[in-house]
Amino acid sequence: PQGGAPKERRRWDDRSFSIVYEDADIIVVNKAAHVLTVATVRRERNTLASRVSHYLQQTSRHREALVAHRLDRGVSGLLVMAKTATVLEQLRSQFRDRKPDRRYIAIVAGHVEPLAGTFESYLHTTESLDQVSTFDEEEGKLAITHYRVQKMLADTTVAEVRLETGRRNQIRVHFADSGHPVLGDERYGK
């Protein structure tokens, strides 16, 4: 309304995400752990993408949150989503060109040595949809994970992890391969 006070934005309450930043083109959300980012072949309905899309439908003219990258179901953290197809393609292009600086904190079993390093392998998806490392570039996609130990605890290590590439389950597979699985990882940490 002209001359009136600015319209107050309605508070949004959703346990699957909180809004960190939003403008006309993107929305950055903090995803809760145990929330699936997008539907799998099982066509789950209650995903982060559907919840953020619902928020956008209620609060703006945008209909769908367009996912530029993903986090594993059990992982919490920041995700950037586009509001238009044009912005989505720009974001995906940046990820393809490895421009975003993606950092994570992982708590892993045992004491990791050396205190900084790089894991590099090719990740291959098995018939059971697990990811496995191979050194055969014909079999998998290049995966590069850098880490730096932040703190050693009694029988665990807290590490800052930086992804150079972004493959599904990359951090979990690389640390499990090194003998230091991510704590609580039921898939690769056995």
N, C-alpha and C positions, 0 to 999 in steps of 0.2 A: 504494500500500500504506500502511496506517495505521502511523504511527510511523516510517516509513522516510524516507530522503532524497528530496527532490523528484526526479521523473523528469527525467533530462537530455535535452534536446531534441537530436535527431539533426541533425548538420550536413547541409545540402543543397547539392549541387554541380550547377550547371546554367549553362552558358555563355550562355544566352539572357537570364538575369536574376539579380539578387541581391536579397535581401529587405532592405528598409530599415526597415519597421515592420510589425507584425502584431498584431491583437487579435482578439476574438471576432467582430467585424463586418466588418473590412476587412483588406486586405493591400496594402502599398505596395511596389512593386518598381522597381528601376532596370533598365530595358530596355536591352539591348545594341543597338547599331546593326546594321542589316541583318536584324533579326528582324521578321517580320510580326506585328502585334498580334492581328488576328483574320483568319479565312479570308475570301477574296474569293469571287467567283462561281466561281473555279477549284477551290474547296473544299480548299485546302491543309490538311494535317494538322499539320504541325510549326509551330504558331503560339505566340506568347507566352501566349495564353489557354489553349491546350491544355497547355503546359508548367507553368503555375502551377496549373491544375486537377489535373494529375498530382501535383504537390507536395502540394496540399491533400488529395487522396485518400490519400496515403501518411502524412500527419502529423496529420490531424484528421478530424472527422466530416463535413466539408464535401466536396461532390462536384464543385463547379464554381466557377471564378473568373469572376465576372460583370463584364463590362467596361463602365465608366461613360464612358470617353473613350479616345481613341486617339492614337498617335504614328505618323508616317509610318515606313515600313520602314527607311529609311536613318538615322533619328534615334534617338539614345540619350536617355534621361531617365526621370524618375519618372512612374509611372502608379499610380493608386489603383483597386483592384478590390474589389467587394463579395463577401461570402460568402453573402448571402441576397437574395431578390428585393425584400424590403422596404427593405433598405439600398441596393440598387441604385437603386430609384426615388427615394430621398432624395438620393443623389449626383447622379443625372441632373437632378433638380429644381434642385439648386444650380448645375449647369453651365448649365441653361437660363436661370436668373436671373443668370448671369455673376458668381457669388459667388467662385469660386476665383481666386486671383491666380496666373496662369500666366506664368512668365518663362522665357526661353530665351536662350542665347548663340549668335549666328550670326556666322560669318566670311564676309564678302561681298567681291566683287570691287570694286576701285577705292576712291576716297575718298568717303564718303557726306556730303553736305551738304544741308540744315543738320545740325548735330550732334545734334538731337533733332527728332522729328516724328511724324506720323501718316499712315498710308496708309489710305484708305477707298474701297472700291468694292463692287460686287456680284459675287460669284463664280458663274460659270455652268459647268456640266459639259458638255463637248463629246461628240460621238459616240465619240471615241477615249478618253474618260474623262479628258482633260486638264481642268484648271481654267483659265478665262480670266476676266479682269476685264471688267466692263461697268459702265456708269453707269446702266443701265436696271433699275430695281428690279423690273420685271415679269419680267426674264430671269434674275436670279440672287438669291443670298442675301447679305445685308449682311455684309461682312467689314471689321473695324477692327483695325489693327495699329499699336501705338505702338513707337517705337524711341528709343534713346539711345546715341550713340557712346561706347564705352568706351576705344578705343585705335585710332590710325591706324598702320598698318604701311607698309612700302615701297609696296605696290600693293594693299593690302586694308584692310578696316575690321572691327574687332571691335565688335559692337553687342549691347546688351542689348535683348531684344524682349519686349514684354508684349502678350498677346492680350486684346482686349476681347470678341471673338467667337472661335469656334473652328471654322473651316471647313477642310475637307480641303485640304492643301497651301498654306494661306493665307500663311505666312511666305515660302515659296519663290516663290509667284506675285507677291506684293507687291514683294519685293526685285528680282525679275527685271524686273517692269514698270518699276521705277525706274532700270533700267540697271545694277544692282548685284546680280547673281545670287549666291545662296549658293554658296560654293566646293564643287565636287564634285557639284553638282546636275546630273545628266545629263538630266533631263526638261525643266526650265525654264531651265537655265543656258546654253543654247547661244547 
